[in-house]
């Protein structure tokens, strides 16, 4: 143990990947930093490819057997790995090696989906298996001064009711609608979220919960979850489109979430689809969100006569246009259920929104050429009533070479997608995404060799 480790409980050191870089670089001359990064590499390999014998870990990481053995001993002491079972036979006929297993129960991850009108909170283990879940109505219009304390209380309640140990909470991932600046790590002028721009959401939650907090756009996290556990497994280029109060898009290009130069890529809801259309909350006119989001679908259904009952029938019979109802209690879930039952006003509203979404997606298909387009959010509960007009618009308005490769379907994870993606974001920050190991292993092995050579030359 180095002086810098003095007084730090061993069970906490492996979590440091959340608050410091862990990839080994040839520029890092500090042996302590190199050792910590090697620890993380070994742990990543065990988690993603285990159970493994120690010799197999050395082979996969490129580290020496002695280094691997020392690291595994330390991880066993921390409780993040365990040993058990043996291989059926040793290749040389000697002692059968014991397998090293990742201990997914060593920590708890919290994934939070803060929607404009709902929230979902998940507690998972280190393999993203859900341990506990809570969801309910939400209202970001109340502002961060009301919403964040309420969220903190809800998180504490979930931990308490699930009988989880706070000391095992490793980190918190948060998905939130609106543009999240990757450098500032906060919302920047989010439409429909007055008072949230520039608020240090991560700092407030971190101070209250005593754990690292990571923030990202909700659609990005939905895309991340679908790529790992849902309908986009194996897809290297796809789009996850969330259609609810707002409309957002998570883009995966070449297997990675595409965030753009400042982290705010994917604001699909602010594509202009109708010149001089209705004013959007972003200040522009004719945005997709303003003409096809959940509030507009409700308005279209009410304007077409939904909820007027016999009065609508009489007006239609007399050749008059039905007048919109003033029923402010109608929400998009009710309109979609009515559409599924065949209500003509609601069917018309859903189809109109789908056509406009399809027009915007046709441009995306031509630009990005995704293999999969996943629809999620409250409006996606309309199923084929939404998907069929979208597919039709894409076929009509995009190049055949691009559109025939694009599969349009509902997401597989539904209401859990964004919160599960938020938890996965934290897990990736600790252990790295699965594709990163080979690159990190090469750098780790090189760094170990250089450090060994340097030590040897200093002793000569």
Buried (B, 14 or more C-beta within 10 A) or exposed (E): EEEEEEEEEBBEBBBBBBEEEBBBEEEBEEEEBBBBBBBBBBBBBBBBBBBBBBBBBBBBBBBBEEBBBBBBEBBBEBBBBBBEEEBEEEEEEEEEBBBBBBBBBBBBBBBBBBBBBBBBBBBBBBEBEBBBBBBEEBBBBEBBEEBBEEBBEBBEEBBEEEEBEEEBBBBBBBBBBBBBBBEEBBBBBBBBBEBBBEBBBBEBBBEBBEBBBBBBBBBBBBBBBBBBBBBBEEBBBBBBBBBBBBBBBBBBBEBEBBBEEEBBBBBBBBBBBBEEBEEBBBEBBBBBBBBBBBBBBBBBBBBBBBBBEEEBEEBBEEEEEBEBBEEEEBBBEBBBEBBBEEBBBBBBBBBBBBBBBBBBBBBBBBEBBBBBBBBBBBBBBBBEBBBBBBBBBBBEBBEEEBBEEBBBBBBBBEBBBBBBBBBBBBBBBBBBBBEBBEEBBEBBBBBBEBBEEEEEEEEE
